[in-house]
Amino acid sequence: MKYRTLGKTNLTISEIGFGTAQIGGMSHIGGRHVGYPIIETSKALKILNNAYDIGINFYDTSDKYGDGKAERLLAKVFSGKRDRVVYATKCGITATGNRCFEKKYVKSRLEQSLRNLKTTYIDVYLLTKPDMTLIESEEIYELLNDLKSEGKIRYSGISTGTDEEALKLVSGNQVDTLQVFYNLLHIKPNQLFIKNAFDSGIGLMVRSPLSSGLLTGKYNYDTTFAKGDNRSYFLHGQILKSRVDIVAKIKKHFQLNSEYSILHFSLNYLLSNSKISTIVVGINKISQFYDILKVFKTQRMKADEFLEVEKFMVNIADE
């Protein structure tokens, strides 16, 4: 495992982070259960222990993943070695599915996350997708700075909803970190703000590096997802078809096969970008660790190779 510094913070984190949404399972939001299928607690604990054993020290979670279950699972595994792991957790989504960033609500959710994680502080505390009106105000930054002053959080962050919001947050430079949507299927909008964020010392954490699983190469036109699985709401019909077609073009152009698969290629592209601090990968099977281990052994792309990939993907997006 290799490690990188998270922006201007003093946190050294694994270049691959562990996303806990999948092991958290279903959440009750807006009167329905949404998220990933529930997995056995014993299996989830084994997966977390395996992640730690291969050197992953960065764990991304939320008060909403399994209605707090993901945070509680982390506590079960790491409460005795808290100083060896870095927690990033999030809040902002209410039980109704709305977003709320009022001071009283955020503080209450932070206290719950502290209890769930059995810790006295959160390393990186993020607000989940505040809209542009809030981003342009001072309210959320004052709140995050207050929490830092109280010692409840070490560093602040925002998980962005749109590229426009990410650009605004980078130009404002009032948070320590950003969690951004970035992968082979979503390159063009990120080119500018990633450079600017890096230059400003804002730590960048990438979410959905495999584009909800599309970049594993396992999906086809007939792929369906279980009821409640978030992907069932946006990955279907023409959207699914067009993205499956793009994945096929990537595999053909770069001659990807079982030895250097689309999954390894996709993760290697992101890891070859030194401006990124970590990529957060969701894992719910032990077998997935073997795929990740292959990525560690893959030679990173040279500058010209990296630019070739970007150019190809931008051209596809413009078609």
N, C-alpha and C positions, 0 to 999 in steps of 0.2 A: 504494500500500500504506500502511496505517496501522499504528501500533505502539503497544503497551501495555507497562506494567511488570508483570513476573511477581511479583505479591504483594509481599512485603517484601524480595525480592532486588533487586539493582541491575541486573538483566538487562532490556534493552529488546528485546522480541520482536515479530515480525509477528503481527497479529491472526489471520492464517491460517497455520498451521504445516503442514509437509510430513510426512505419515506414510509411512514407507519400507517397510511390510510388503509392499505389492504389488510394488515393484521388487525386493525381496529374494527373492521367489519361495518355493519349497518348502523346508521344514525337515524334518529327519529326527527325529521325536519318537515315542517309544513303539513303535518298530519299523515305523512307516509314515511316508509323506511327507504332510505337511499344509501348508496355506497357500494361496498364490495361484499361478496358472500362471506358469512361468518366462518372462521376457521377455529379449530380446537385450540384452547389456551396452551396446552402442552406443546403443540406444534409451533405456535407463535413464539413461545419462550425459547424453543430450540433454534428457531430462525434467528432471533435476536442474539443469542449466544454465539451462533456461527458467524454472524456479522461482526461481532466484537473480536472474535478469534482471528478473523482475516484482516483486522486492522481498522475497521470502520469505527470512527469515534464521533461522527456527527449524525444526530437523529432528529429528523423533522417530524413534527406532530401537530396536533390541534386539539382544542377542547371539544371539537365536534367529531373527531374520528372515533366512531363507535360510542358516541356520547361520553367521551372521556376514557374509554377502555384502552385505547392506544397509549395514553399517558400512564395509566395504571400498570400496563404491561412493562413499560420502560422502568418504572419504579421497582417492579419485582426483580428485574435483572440487574439494574445498575445502582440501586440505593446504597450498596456497600462500596461502590467505586465511582461515586459521583464526580470526583475531581478528574476522572480519566475520560469523561464523555462531555460532549457539548450538546445541549438541548436548544432547539428552536421550536417554539410553539406559537400558535396563532389564536386569535379570537376575532369576533365581529359578526358572525352569523348566529342569529337567534333561533330558538326552537320553532318559530313560525316560518323561518326561511328568509326573513328580512335581515337587513344589516343594521347594526347599532354600534355607534362609537362614542356614546355619551360616557362621561367620566365615571359615573357610578356603575354603569353596566360593565365597562372594561375592567375596572378595579375588582368587581365581584368575580368576573371570569378569570382574572389573573390569580386571585386567591384560590379559586377552585383548581386551577392548573397546578399551583404550588402544592396543594394537598394531594392531588392525583400523582404527581411526580415525586412526592415526599422529599422536597427540596426547599431551601430558603430563598432561592433565586433562580431566575431563568436567564440563560446565557444570551439568547436572542429572542426578543418578543416582537411578533409581527401582527399588524392589523390586516385583516383579509379584505382586500379589494374595496377600499373606500372610494367613493366617486370623485369626479373632478372638482366638484364644489368644495368638498372637504380637503382635498389635496391642495387647493389654492388658498385655503384658510390657514390660520395659525393654530387652530383648536387641537388637532390631533398631535401636532409636534409638541405643544405645551404639555399635553397629557403624557406622552412618551417620555419627555424630559423629566416630568415630575416622578414618574415611576423609576427612572434611573437614579434620581436624587434620593429616593427612598431606599435604594439598594435592592429593590425587588427584581429588577432586570439589569443586566449588564449593558446590553446594546439594543438599539431599536431597529425596527424594520417594517416594511410593508410588502405584502404579497400583491402584486399588481394585477389588475383586471384587463387592461388594454395597453397597447403599445404607446398610445398617446399619453396615458397616465404615467407610464414608466418614463417617458421623455421629460414630462413635467417634474416628476420627482427627482430625476437626475439633475435637472437645471436648478431646482430649488435647493438641493443638497442639504436637507435637514434631517435625514435619517442615516443610520450607520450602514444599513444593508437593504437589499431588495431581493425579493424572490420573483423571478421572471419566467415567462413561458418562452422556451427556446429549444428548437430541435431542427432536424433537417427539413421538415415540412413547414417550418416557420423561421426562415432566416432573414429575409430582406428587411423587415421592419426593425430588426434588432441590431443591425450593423452599427448604426450611429450611437444609440444610447449605451451600448455595451462599452464602446471605447470611451465615451464621455464619463460613464460611471467609474470605470477603472482609473481614469485620469484624476477623478475627484476623490478617490479612495473609498468609494462605496463598494462594499462586499457584495458580490453577485452569486446568488444561489439559483440554480436552474431547476425548474420543476417540469414534469412531463417530458423528459429527454427522449422518450420513445413514442411520443405523441399518442398517449393512451393505449399503447400496445401495437399501433399500426406499424411501427418500425421494427417489430420482431419478425415481420414477414409472414405471420401466421394467419392473417385475415384475408378473406376473399369476399366476393360480391354477396355470398349467402350467409356471411357471419351474422349471428344474432347474439344478444346479451341477455342475461337473466333479468327478470323483472326487479326493478329497484337499482340495478347497476347503472351508475351515472351515464355510462357510454350508450345505453339504450335510448337516451333522449336526444343524442346528437350524431351518433355514428350509424346511419342507416340511409337507404335510398341513394340518391345521387352523390351526396357528400361522401359516403362510404366508398362508392364506386370510383369516384374521381381520385380519392387518396390511395386506394389500392392500385390504381393505374400508375400513379406517380411512384409508388414504391417499386413497382415492376420496372419502370424506366431506370430508377437508380440502380437496381440489381443488374440490369442488362448493361448499362453504360460503364459501371465500375467493375463488371465481371465478378460479382459477389457470389460466393458459393458456401458450402457447409464449413470450409476451413476459415473463411473470412466472411462471415454472414452479414446481412443487413443490420442485425442487432449490434454486432461488434463494430461495424463501420460507423454506425450512427453515434455510439458512445465514444468511439475514438475521435470522431470529428470534434465533439464537444470538449473532450479532454485535451485535444491539441490546441485549444484556445486558452492561452495563459492568463487571459483577462477574467476568466471564470474561476471562482473560488471552489465551488463544488457542484456536482450534478446529483440531484436527489432521485434515487431509483427505488420504486416500489417493489418489494419482494414478498412473495407469499408461498414460495416453494424452495426446499433445500436445493433442488436441482438448478435453480437460477444462480446459485453461487458459483457453480462450475462455469457458467457463461461469463459471469463477471470476472472470474479469475483469468479467463482467456484474454479479456480486454487488458488486464494488467500487463500481460506478456506481449501485447501488440505494440510494435514500434509506432510512436506518435507521428502524425503527418508532418512533413516538412512544409515550410511556408508556401511554396509554390503548389504543393498538393492540396493544402488547405484552401487556397484561393481558387483552385480549379473546382473544388467541390462547391464552394460558394457561388461561383459563376454559373455552374451548371444548374444549381437549384434556383437561383434568381431567374434564369432564362425560362425554366419550366413554369415558375410562378407567373411570368409575364405572357405565357402562351394563351 
